[in-house]
Amino acid sequence: MKRNFILTGLILVLLTLVFAGCGPKMANQTQLDQLQELRNAADASEAQVKECQDKIVSLQAEKEQLLKEIDALKNEIQIYK
């Protein structure tokens, strides 16, 4: 009986140490700061992507306008030849 009691106590102590030592741990302030910096960088990158996409649309519209002007000028040249 005494042996079982000691063995049970040791098992409980070992299990407590294992679960306390191997369980999930809370993030420390440094890790939280790094996470926030990464989130800010991701937000800034998303903003840059949006700006680039808007610029692409703008440049495509400008390209179409310039191509129309080139065609109009080619037609004028044909008239004067």
mmCIF file as gemmi writes it, N, C-alpha and C atoms, coordinates in Angstrom:
data_model
loop_
_atom_site.group_PDB
_atom_site.id
_atom_site.type_symbol
_atom_site.label_atom_id
_atom_site.label_alt_id
_atom_site.label_comp_id
_atom_site.label_asym_id
_atom_site.label_entity_id
_atom_site.label_seq_id
_atom_site.pdbx_PDB_ins_code
_atom_site.Cartn_x
_atom_site.Cartn_y
_atom_site.Cartn_z
_atom_site.occupancy
_atom_site.B_iso_or_equiv
_atom_site.pdbx_formal_charge
_atom_site.auth_seq_id
_atom_site.auth_asym_id
_atom_site.pdbx_PDB_model_num
ATOM 1 N N . MET Axp A 1 ? 0.817 -1.192 0 1 0 ? 1 A 1
ATOM 2 C CA . MET Axp A 1 ? 0 0 0 1 0 ? 1 A 1
ATOM 3 C C . MET Axp A 1 ? 0.863 1.259 0 1 0 ? 1 A 1
ATOM 4 N N . LYS Axp A 2 ? 1.883 1.257 0.869 1 0 ? 2 A 1
ATOM 5 C CA . LYS Axp A 2 ? 2.771 2.407 0.948 1 0 ? 2 A 1
ATOM 6 C C . LYS Axp A 2 ? 3.521 2.593 -0.372 1 0 ? 2 A 1
ATOM 7 N N . ARG Axp A 3 ? 3.904 1.478 -0.98 1 0 ? 3 A 1
ATOM 8 C CA . ARG Axp A 3 ? 4.622 1.522 -2.259 1 0 ? 3 A 1
ATOM 9 C C . ARG Axp A 3 ? 3.739 2.12 -3.351 1 0 ? 3 A 1
ATOM 10 N N . ASN Axp A 4 ? 2.478 1.738 -3.402 1 0 ? 4 A 1
ATOM 11 C CA . ASN Axp A 4 ? 1.544 2.282 -4.389 1 0 ? 4 A 1
ATOM 12 C C . ASN Axp A 4 ? 1.336 3.777 -4.183 1 0 ? 4 A 1
ATOM 13 N N . PHE Axp A 5 ? 1.286 4.184 -2.932 1 0 ? 5 A 1
ATOM 14 C CA . PHE Axp A 5 ? 1.089 5.594 -2.622 1 0 ? 5 A 1
ATOM 15 C C . PHE Axp A 5 ? 2.285 6.422 -3.11 1 0 ? 5 A 1
ATOM 16 N N . ILE Axp A 6 ? 3.486 5.936 -2.858 1 0 ? 6 A 1
ATOM 17 C CA . ILE Axp A 6 ? 4.698 6.634 -3.299 1 0 ? 6 A 1
ATOM 18 C C . ILE Axp A 6 ? 4.77 6.647 -4.823 1 0 ? 6 A 1
ATOM 19 N N . LEU Axp A 7 ? 4.477 5.529 -5.447 1 0 ? 7 A 1
ATOM 20 C CA . LEU Axp A 7 ? 4.504 5.429 -6.902 1 0 ? 7 A 1
ATOM 21 C C . LEU Axp A 7 ? 3.48 6.359 -7.534 1 0 ? 7 A 1
ATOM 22 N N . THR Axp A 8 ? 2.285 6.4 -6.969 1 0 ? 8 A 1
ATOM 23 C CA . THR Axp A 8 ? 1.244 7.3 -7.472 1 0 ? 8 A 1
ATOM 24 C C . THR Axp A 8 ? 1.675 8.756 -7.314 1 0 ? 8 A 1
ATOM 25 N N . GLY Axp A 9 ? 2.282 9.085 -6.19 1 0 ? 9 A 1
ATOM 26 C CA . GLY Axp A 9 ? 2.772 10.446 -5.966 1 0 ? 9 A 1
ATOM 27 C C . GLY Axp A 9 ? 3.838 10.831 -6.971 1 0 ? 9 A 1
ATOM 28 N N . LEU Axp A 10 ? 4.774 9.928 -7.235 1 0 ? 10 A 1
ATOM 29 C CA . LEU Axp A 10 ? 5.82 10.204 -8.223 1 0 ? 10 A 1
ATOM 30 C C . LEU Axp A 10 ? 5.239 10.387 -9.622 1 0 ? 10 A 1
ATOM 31 N N . ILE Axp A 11 ? 4.283 9.558 -9.965 1 0 ? 11 A 1
ATOM 32 C CA . ILE Axp A 11 ? 3.64 9.672 -11.28 1 0 ? 11 A 1
ATOM 33 C C . ILE Axp A 11 ? 2.936 11.016 -11.411 1 0 ? 11 A 1
ATOM 34 N N . LEU Axp A 12 ? 2.226 11.42 -10.356 1 0 ? 12 A 1
ATOM 35 C CA . LEU Axp A 12 ? 1.543 12.716 -10.391 1 0 ? 12 A 1
ATOM 36 C C . LEU Axp A 12 ? 2.532 13.87 -10.521 1 0 ? 12 A 1
ATOM 37 N N . VAL Axp A 13 ? 3.634 13.788 -9.796 1 0 ? 13 A 1
ATOM 38 C CA . VAL Axp A 13 ? 4.664 14.837 -9.882 1 0 ? 13 A 1
ATOM 39 C C . VAL Axp A 13 ? 5.248 14.886 -11.287 1 0 ? 13 A 1
ATOM 40 N N . LEU Axp A 14 ? 5.572 13.734 -11.852 1 0 ? 14 A 1
ATOM 41 C CA . LEU Axp A 14 ? 6.131 13.688 -13.202 1 0 ? 14 A 1
ATOM 42 C C . LEU Axp A 14 ? 5.14 14.213 -14.238 1 0 ? 14 A 1
ATOM 43 N N . LEU Axp A 15 ? 3.884 13.812 -14.121 1 0 ? 15 A 1
ATOM 44 C CA . LEU Axp A 15 ? 2.875 14.302 -15.06 1 0 ? 15 A 1
ATOM 45 C C . LEU Axp A 15 ? 2.704 15.814 -14.954 1 0 ? 15 A 1
ATOM 46 N N . THR Axp A 16 ? 2.739 16.322 -13.734 1 0 ? 16 A 1
ATOM 47 C CA . THR Axp A 16 ? 2.626 17.763 -13.536 1 0 ? 16 A 1
ATOM 48 C C . THR Axp A 16 ? 3.791 18.488 -14.189 1 0 ? 16 A 1
ATOM 49 N N . LEU Axp A 17 ? 4.99 17.973 -14.009 1 0 ? 17 A 1
ATOM 50 C CA . LEU Axp A 17 ? 6.163 18.593 -14.628 1 0 ? 17 A 1
ATOM 51 C C . LEU Axp A 17 ? 6.095 18.533 -16.148 1 0 ? 17 A 1
ATOM 52 N N . VAL Axp A 18 ? 5.652 17.407 -16.679 1 0 ? 18 A 1
ATOM 53 C CA . VAL Axp A 18 ? 5.56 17.256 -18.131 1 0 ? 18 A 1
ATOM 54 C C . VAL Axp A 18 ? 4.534 18.217 -18.703 1 0 ? 18 A 1
ATOM 55 N N . PHE Axp A 19 ? 3.348 18.258 -18.11 1 0 ? 19 A 1
ATOM 56 C CA . PHE Axp A 19 ? 2.304 19.128 -18.65 1 0 ? 19 A 1
ATOM 57 C C . PHE Axp A 19 ? 2.627 20.601 -18.448 1 0 ? 19 A 1
ATOM 58 N N . ALA Axp A 20 ? 3.238 20.943 -17.343 1 0 ? 20 A 1
ATOM 59 C CA . ALA Axp A 20 ? 3.586 22.339 -17.082 1 0 ? 20 A 1
ATOM 60 C C . ALA Axp A 20 ? 4.738 22.781 -17.971 1 0 ? 20 A 1
ATOM 61 N N . GLY Axp A 21 ? 5.669 21.884 -18.239 1 0 ? 21 A 1
ATOM 62 C CA . GLY Axp A 21 ? 6.836 22.246 -19.034 1 0 ? 21 A 1
ATOM 63 C C . GLY Axp A 21 ? 6.618 22.166 -20.523 1 0 ? 21 A 1
ATOM 64 N N . CYS Axp A 22 ? 5.717 21.343 -20.98 1 0 ? 22 A 1
ATOM 65 C CA . CYS Axp A 22 ? 5.547 21.114 -22.408 1 0 ? 22 A 1
ATOM 66 C C . CYS Axp A 22 ? 4.283 21.745 -22.977 1 0 ? 22 A 1
ATOM 67 N N . GLY Axp A 23 ? 3.504 22.363 -22.168 1 0 ? 23 A 1
ATOM 68 C CA . GLY Axp A 23 ? 2.243 22.922 -22.642 1 0 ? 23 A 1
ATOM 69 C C . GLY Axp A 23 ? 2.454 24.205 -23.427 1 0 ? 23 A 1
ATOM 70 N N . PRO Axp A 24 ? 1.378 24.752 -23.954 1 0 ? 24 A 1
ATOM 71 C CA . PRO Axp A 24 ? 1.483 26.006 -24.704 1 0 ? 24 A 1
ATOM 72 C C . PRO Axp A 24 ? 1.923 27.134 -23.776 1 0 ? 24 A 1
ATOM 73 N N . LYS Axp A 25 ? 2.735 28.003 -24.312 1 0 ? 25 A 1
ATOM 74 C CA . LYS Axp A 25 ? 3.255 29.1 -23.517 1 0 ? 25 A 1
ATOM 75 C C . LYS Axp A 25 ? 2.727 30.417 -24.08 1 0 ? 25 A 1
ATOM 76 N N . MET Axp A 26 ? 2.553 31.365 -23.222 1 0 ? 26 A 1
ATOM 77 C CA . MET Axp A 26 ? 2.095 32.687 -23.642 1 0 ? 26 A 1
ATOM 78 C C . MET Axp A 26 ? 3.244 33.4 -24.356 1 0 ? 26 A 1
ATOM 79 N N . ALA Axp A 27 ? 2.894 34.208 -25.323 1 0 ? 27 A 1
ATOM 80 C CA . ALA Axp A 27 ? 3.907 34.976 -26.036 1 0 ? 27 A 1
ATOM 81 C C . ALA Axp A 27 ? 4.425 36.086 -25.131 1 0 ? 27 A 1
ATOM 82 N N . ASN Axp A 28 ? 5.728 36.337 -25.224 1 0 ? 28 A 1
ATOM 83 C CA . ASN Axp A 28 ? 6.273 37.424 -24.422 1 0 ? 28 A 1
ATOM 84 C C . ASN Axp A 28 ? 6.146 38.742 -25.193 1 0 ? 28 A 1
ATOM 85 N N . GLN Axp A 29 ? 6.497 39.833 -24.569 1 0 ? 29 A 1
ATOM 86 C CA . GLN Axp A 29 ? 6.294 41.149 -25.177 1 0 ? 29 A 1
ATOM 87 C C . GLN Axp A 29 ? 7.128 41.315 -26.446 1 0 ? 29 A 1
ATOM 88 N N . THR Axp A 30 ? 8.329 40.76 -26.466 1 0 ? 30 A 1
ATOM 89 C CA . THR Axp A 30 ? 9.17 40.854 -27.66 1 0 ? 30 A 1
ATOM 90 C C . THR Axp A 30 ? 8.502 40.167 -28.84 1 0 ? 30 A 1
ATOM 91 N N . GLN Axp A 31 ? 7.951 38.995 -28.603 1 0 ? 31 A 1
ATOM 92 C CA . GLN Axp A 31 ? 7.272 38.275 -29.677 1 0 ? 31 A 1
ATOM 93 C C . GLN Axp A 31 ? 6.035 39.03 -30.136 1 0 ? 31 A 1
ATOM 94 N N . LEU Axp A 32 ? 5.307 39.626 -29.202 1 0 ? 32 A 1
ATOM 95 C CA . LEU Axp A 32 ? 4.126 40.408 -29.572 1 0 ? 32 A 1
ATOM 96 C C . LEU Axp A 32 ? 4.522 41.635 -30.38 1 0 ? 32 A 1
ATOM 97 N N . ASP Axp A 33 ? 5.629 42.28 -30.008 1 0 ? 33 A 1
ATOM 98 C CA . ASP Axp A 33 ? 6.112 43.438 -30.761 1 0 ? 33 A 1
ATOM 99 C C . ASP Axp A 33 ? 6.524 43.034 -32.171 1 0 ? 33 A 1
ATOM 100 N N . GLN Axp A 34 ? 7.209 41.898 -32.289 1 0 ? 34 A 1
ATOM 101 C CA . GLN Axp A 34 ? 7.607 41.412 -33.608 1 0 ? 34 A 1
ATOM 102 C C . GLN Axp A 34 ? 6.386 41.093 -34.459 1 0 ? 34 A 1
ATOM 103 N N . LEU Axp A 35 ? 5.392 40.497 -33.847 1 0 ? 35 A 1
ATOM 104 C CA . LEU Axp A 35 ? 4.162 40.179 -34.564 1 0 ? 35 A 1
ATOM 105 C C . LEU Axp A 35 ? 3.483 41.446 -35.059 1 0 ? 35 A 1
ATOM 106 N N . GLN Axp A 36 ? 3.445 42.472 -34.223 1 0 ? 36 A 1
ATOM 107 C CA . GLN Axp A 36 ? 2.83 43.736 -34.62 1 0 ? 36 A 1
ATOM 108 C C . GLN Axp A 36 ? 3.614 44.388 -35.761 1 0 ? 36 A 1
ATOM 109 N N . GLU Axp A 37 ? 4.946 44.332 -35.696 1 0 ? 37 A 1
ATOM 110 C CA . GLU Axp A 37 ? 5.771 44.874 -36.776 1 0 ? 37 A 1
ATOM 111 C C . GLU Axp A 37 ? 5.493 44.141 -38.086 1 0 ? 37 A 1
ATOM 112 N N . LEU Axp A 38 ? 5.363 42.828 -38.012 1 0 ? 38 A 1
ATOM 113 C CA . LEU Axp A 38 ? 5.074 42.049 -39.215 1 0 ? 38 A 1
ATOM 114 C C . LEU Axp A 38 ? 3.694 42.377 -39.764 1 0 ? 38 A 1
ATOM 115 N N . ARG Axp A 39 ? 2.736 42.578 -38.878 1 0 ? 39 A 1
ATOM 116 C CA . ARG Axp A 39 ? 1.395 42.961 -39.332 1 0 ? 39 A 1
ATOM 117 C C . ARG Axp A 39 ? 1.428 44.322 -40.007 1 0 ? 39 A 1
ATOM 118 N N . ASN Axp A 40 ? 2.169 45.267 -39.421 1 0 ? 40 A 1
ATOM 119 C CA . ASN Axp A 40 ? 2.288 46.596 -40.017 1 0 ? 40 A 1
ATOM 120 C C . ASN Axp A 40 ? 2.962 46.518 -41.382 1 0 ? 40 A 1
ATOM 121 N N . ALA Axp A 41 ? 3.999 45.691 -41.488 1 0 ? 41 A 1
ATOM 122 C CA . ALA Axp A 41 ? 4.682 45.52 -42.768 1 0 ? 41 A 1
ATOM 123 C C . ALA Axp A 41 ? 3.744 44.897 -43.797 1 0 ? 41 A 1
ATOM 124 N N . ALA Axp A 42 ? 2.936 43.941 -43.376 1 0 ? 42 A 1
ATOM 125 C CA . ALA Axp A 42 ? 1.979 43.314 -44.292 1 0 ? 42 A 1
ATOM 126 C C . ALA Axp A 42 ? 0.938 44.328 -44.754 1 0 ? 42 A 1
ATOM 127 N N . ASP Axp A 43 ? 0.463 45.168 -43.836 1 0 ? 43 A 1
ATOM 128 C CA . ASP Axp A 43 ? -0.505 46.2 -44.211 1 0 ? 43 A 1
ATOM 129 C C . ASP Axp A 43 ? 0.107 47.192 -45.196 1 0 ? 43 A 1
ATOM 130 N N . ALA Axp A 44 ? 1.358 47.582 -44.945 1 0 ? 44 A 1
ATOM 131 C CA . ALA Axp A 44 ? 2.038 48.511 -45.849 1 0 ? 44 A 1
ATOM 132 C C . ALA Axp A 44 ? 2.227 47.876 -47.223 1 0 ? 44 A 1
ATOM 133 N N . SER Axp A 45 ? 2.561 46.596 -47.247 1 0 ? 45 A 1
ATOM 134 C CA . SER Axp A 45 ? 2.736 45.895 -48.522 1 0 ? 45 A 1
ATOM 135 C C . SER Axp A 45 ? 1.421 45.808 -49.282 1 0 ? 45 A 1
ATOM 136 N N . GLU Axp A 46 ? 0.34 45.548 -48.573 1 0 ? 46 A 1
ATOM 137 C CA . GLU Axp A 46 ? -0.966 45.5 -49.225 1 0 ? 46 A 1
ATOM 138 C C . GLU Axp A 46 ? -1.326 46.862 -49.808 1 0 ? 46 A 1
ATOM 139 N N . ALA Axp A 47 ? -0.993 47.931 -49.106 1 0 ? 47 A 1
ATOM 140 C CA . ALA Axp A 47 ? -1.259 49.277 -49.609 1 0 ? 47 A 1
ATOM 141 C C . ALA Axp A 47 ? -0.432 49.543 -50.864 1 0 ? 47 A 1
ATOM 142 N N . GLN Axp A 48 ? 0.82 49.097 -50.87 1 0 ? 48 A 1
ATOM 143 C CA . GLN Axp A 48 ? 1.661 49.274 -52.05 1 0 ? 48 A 1
ATOM 144 C C . GLN Axp A 48 ? 1.118 48.483 -53.233 1 0 ? 48 A 1
ATOM 145 N N . VAL Axp A 49 ? 0.643 47.281 -52.979 1 0 ? 49 A 1
ATOM 146 C CA . VAL Axp A 49 ? 0.062 46.469 -54.051 1 0 ? 49 A 1
ATOM 147 C C . VAL Axp A 49 ? -1.147 47.182 -54.646 1 0 ? 49 A 1
ATOM 148 N N . LYS Axp A 50 ? -2.004 47.738 -53.786 1 0 ? 50 A 1
ATOM 149 C CA . LYS Axp A 50 ? -3.188 48.459 -54.252 1 0 ? 50 A 1
ATOM 150 C C . LYS Axp A 50 ? -2.785 49.66 -55.095 1 0 ? 50 A 1
ATOM 151 N N . GLU Axp A 51 ? -1.769 50.41 -54.634 1 0 ? 51 A 1
ATOM 152 C CA . GLU Axp A 51 ? -1.294 51.563 -55.398 1 0 ? 51 A 1
ATOM 153 C C . GLU Axp A 51 ? -0.755 51.127 -56.757 1 0 ? 51 A 1
ATOM 154 N N . CYS Axp A 52 ? -0.009 50.032 -56.785 1 0 ? 52 A 1
ATOM 155 C CA . CYS Axp A 52 ? 0.541 49.535 -58.048 1 0 ? 52 A 1
ATOM 156 C C . CYS Axp A 52 ? -0.568 49.085 -58.997 1 0 ? 52 A 1
ATOM 157 N N . GLN Axp A 53 ? -1.59 48.431 -58.455 1 0 ? 53 A 1
ATOM 158 C CA . GLN Axp A 53 ? -2.703 48.007 -59.3 1 0 ? 53 A 1
ATOM 159 C C . GLN Axp A 53 ? -3.435 49.214 -59.876 1 0 ? 53 A 1
ATOM 160 N N . ASP Axp A 54 ? -3.629 50.245 -59.06 1 0 ? 54 A 1
ATOM 161 C CA . ASP Axp A 54 ? -4.267 51.466 -59.551 1 0 ? 54 A 1
ATOM 162 C C . ASP Axp A 54 ? -3.41 52.126 -60.624 1 0 ? 54 A 1
ATOM 163 N N . LYS Axp A 55 ? -2.092 52.128 -60.422 1 0 ? 55 A 1
ATOM 164 C CA . LYS Axp A 55 ? -1.176 52.721 -61.399 1 0 ? 55 A 1
ATOM 165 C C . LYS Axp A 55 ? -1.227 51.941 -62.708 1 0 ? 55 A 1
ATOM 166 N N . ILE Axp A 56 ? -1.322 50.621 -62.631 1 0 ? 56 A 1
ATOM 167 C CA . ILE Axp A 56 ? -1.415 49.796 -63.842 1 0 ? 56 A 1
ATOM 168 C C . ILE Axp A 56 ? -2.661 50.158 -64.63 1 0 ? 56 A 1
ATOM 169 N N . VAL Axp A 57 ? -3.783 50.287 -63.945 1 0 ? 57 A 1
ATOM 170 C CA . VAL Axp A 57 ? -5.034 50.647 -64.616 1 0 ? 57 A 1
ATOM 171 C C . VAL Axp A 57 ? -4.894 52.013 -65.27 1 0 ? 57 A 1
ATOM 172 N N . SER Axp A 58 ? -4.297 52.954 -64.559 1 0 ? 58 A 1
ATOM 173 C CA . SER Axp A 58 ? -4.109 54.3 -65.086 1 0 ? 58 A 1
ATOM 174 C C . SER Axp A 58 ? -3.204 54.282 -66.319 1 0 ? 58 A 1
ATOM 175 N N . LEU Axp A 59 ? -2.118 53.531 -66.24 1 0 ? 59 A 1
ATOM 176 C CA . LEU Axp A 59 ? -1.196 53.462 -67.376 1 0 ? 59 A 1
ATOM 177 C C . LEU Axp A 59 ? -1.82 52.764 -68.578 1 0 ? 59 A 1
ATOM 178 N N . GLN Axp A 60 ? -2.651 51.757 -68.332 1 0 ? 60 A 1
ATOM 179 C CA . GLN Axp A 60 ? -3.321 51.092 -69.448 1 0 ? 60 A 1
ATOM 180 C C . GLN Axp A 60 ? -4.291 52.044 -70.143 1 0 ? 60 A 1
ATOM 181 N N . ALA Axp A 61 ? -5 52.848 -69.363 1 0 ? 61 A 1
ATOM 182 C CA . ALA Axp A 61 ? -5.913 53.826 -69.953 1 0 ? 61 A 1
ATOM 183 C C . ALA Axp A 61 ? -5.126 54.859 -70.752 1 0 ? 61 A 1
ATOM 184 N N . GLU Axp A 62 ? -3.999 55.3 -70.21 1 0 ? 62 A 1
ATOM 185 C CA . GLU Axp A 62 ? -3.159 56.267 -70.925 1 0 ? 62 A 1
ATOM 186 C C . GLU Axp A 62 ? -2.602 55.655 -72.205 1 0 ? 62 A 1
ATOM 187 N N . LYS Axp A 63 ? -2.232 54.384 -72.143 1 0 ? 63 A 1
ATOM 188 C CA . LYS Axp A 63 ? -1.719 53.681 -73.321 1 0 ? 63 A 1
ATOM 189 C C . LYS Axp A 63 ? -2.782 53.636 -74.417 1 0 ? 63 A 1
ATOM 190 N N . GLU Axp A 64 ? -4.01 53.304 -74.043 1 0 ? 64 A 1
ATOM 191 C CA . GLU Axp A 64 ? -5.098 53.261 -75.027 1 0 ? 64 A 1
ATOM 192 C C . GLU Axp A 64 ? -5.313 54.629 -75.666 1 0 ? 64 A 1
ATOM 193 N N . GLN Axp A 65 ? -5.274 55.668 -74.845 1 0 ? 65 A 1
ATOM 194 C CA . GLN Axp A 65 ? -5.452 57.022 -75.368 1 0 ? 65 A 1
ATOM 195 C C . GLN Axp A 65 ? -4.326 57.375 -76.334 1 0 ? 65 A 1
ATOM 196 N N . LEU Axp A 66 ? -3.1 57.046 -75.986 1 0 ? 66 A 1
ATOM 197 C CA . LEU Axp A 66 ? -1.969 57.347 -76.862 1 0 ? 66 A 1
ATOM 198 C C . LEU Axp A 66 ? -2.035 56.544 -78.161 1 0 ? 66 A 1
ATOM 199 N N . LEU Axp A 67 ? -2.48 55.294 -78.082 1 0 ? 67 A 1
ATOM 200 C CA . LEU Axp A 67 ? -2.628 54.501 -79.305 1 0 ? 67 A 1
ATOM 201 C C . LEU Axp A 67 ? -3.676 55.103 -80.23 1 0 ? 67 A 1
ATOM 202 N N . LYS Axp A 68 ? -4.754 55.634 -79.659 1 0 ? 68 A 1
ATOM 203 C CA . LYS Axp A 68 ? -5.775 56.301 -80.475 1 0 ? 68 A 1
ATOM 204 C C . LYS Axp A 68 ? -5.203 57.549 -81.13 1 0 ? 68 A 1
ATOM 205 N N . GLU Axp A 69 ? -4.406 58.3 -80.386 1 0 ? 69 A 1
ATOM 206 C CA . GLU Axp A 69 ? -3.782 59.5 -80.955 1 0 ? 69 A 1
ATOM 207 C C . GLU Axp A 69 ? -2.812 59.13 -82.068 1 0 ? 69 A 1
ATOM 208 N N . ILE Axp A 70 ? -2.055 58.043 -81.886 1 0 ? 70 A 1
ATOM 209 C CA . ILE Axp A 70 ? -1.129 57.587 -82.925 1 0 ? 70 A 1
ATOM 210 C C . ILE Axp A 70 ? -1.896 57.204 -84.18 1 0 ? 70 A 1
ATOM 211 N N . ASP Axp A 71 ? -2.997 56.475 -84.024 1 0 ? 71 A 1
ATOM 212 C CA . ASP Axp A 71 ? -3.807 56.103 -85.186 1 0 ? 71 A 1
ATOM 213 C C . ASP Axp A 71 ? -4.36 57.335 -85.886 1 0 ? 71 A 1
ATOM 214 N N . ALA Axp A 72 ? -4.802 58.314 -85.113 1 0 ? 72 A 1
ATOM 215 C CA . ALA Axp A 72 ? -5.321 59.547 -85.71 1 0 ? 72 A 1
ATOM 216 C C . ALA Axp A 72 ? -4.22 60.272 -86.471 1 0 ? 72 A 1
ATOM 217 N N . LEU Axp A 73 ? -3.029 60.328 -85.915 1 0 ? 73 A 1
ATOM 218 C CA . LEU Axp A 73 ? -1.916 60.988 -86.6 1 0 ? 73 A 1
ATOM 219 C C . LEU Axp A 73 ? -1.507 60.221 -87.856 1 0 ? 73 A 1
ATOM 220 N N . LYS Axp A 74 ? -1.548 58.888 -87.806 1 0 ? 74 A 1
ATOM 221 C CA . LYS Axp A 74 ? -1.246 58.094 -89.001 1 0 ? 74 A 1
ATOM 222 C C . LYS Axp A 74 ? -2.258 58.393 -90.101 1 0 ? 74 A 1
ATOM 223 N N . ASN Axp A 75 ? -3.523 58.523 -89.721 1 0 ? 75 A 1
ATOM 224 C CA . ASN Axp A 75 ? -4.554 58.839 -90.709 1 0 ? 75 A 1
ATOM 225 C C . ASN Axp A 75 ? -4.324 60.217 -91.309 1 0 ? 75 A 1
ATOM 226 N N . GLU Axp A 76 ? -3.924 61.188 -90.501 1 0 ? 76 A 1
ATOM 227 C CA . GLU Axp A 76 ? -3.63 62.526 -91.018 1 0 ? 76 A 1
ATOM 228 C C . GLU Axp A 76 ? -2.455 62.482 -91.979 1 0 ? 76 A 1
ATOM 229 N N . ILE Axp A 77 ? -1.443 61.692 -91.67 1 0 ? 77 A 1
ATOM 230 C CA . ILE Axp A 77 ? -0.281 61.573 -92.556 1 0 ? 77 A 1
ATOM 231 C C . ILE Axp A 77 ? -0.712 60.977 -93.888 1 0 ? 77 A 1
ATOM 232 N N . GLN Axp A 78 ? -1.584 59.981 -93.859 1 0 ? 78 A 1
ATOM 233 C CA . GLN Axp A 78 ? -2.065 59.358 -95.088 1 0 ? 78 A 1
ATOM 234 C C . GLN Axp A 78 ? -2.83 60.367 -95.941 1 0 ? 78 A 1
ATOM 235 N N . ILE Axp A 79 ? -3.554 61.268 -95.296 1 0 ? 79 A 1
ATOM 236 C CA . ILE Axp A 79 ? -4.323 62.274 -96.037 1 0 ? 79 A 1
ATOM 237 C C . ILE Axp A 79 ? -3.382 63.219 -96.767 1 0 ? 79 A 1
ATOM 238 N N . TYR Axp A 80 ? -2.295 63.606 -96.149 1 0 ? 80 A 1
ATOM 239 C CA . TYR Axp A 80 ? -1.376 64.582 -96.743 1 0 ? 80 A 1
ATOM 240 C C . TYR Axp A 80 ? -0.387 63.96 -97.71 1 0 ? 80 A 1
ATOM 241 N N . LYS Axp A 81 ? -0.356 62.652 -97.84 1 0 ? 81 A 1
ATOM 242 C CA . LYS Axp A 81 ? 0.572 62.028 -98.786 1 0 ? 81 A 1
ATOM 243 C C . LYS Axp A 81 ? 0.027 62.062 -100.17 1 0 ? 81 A 1
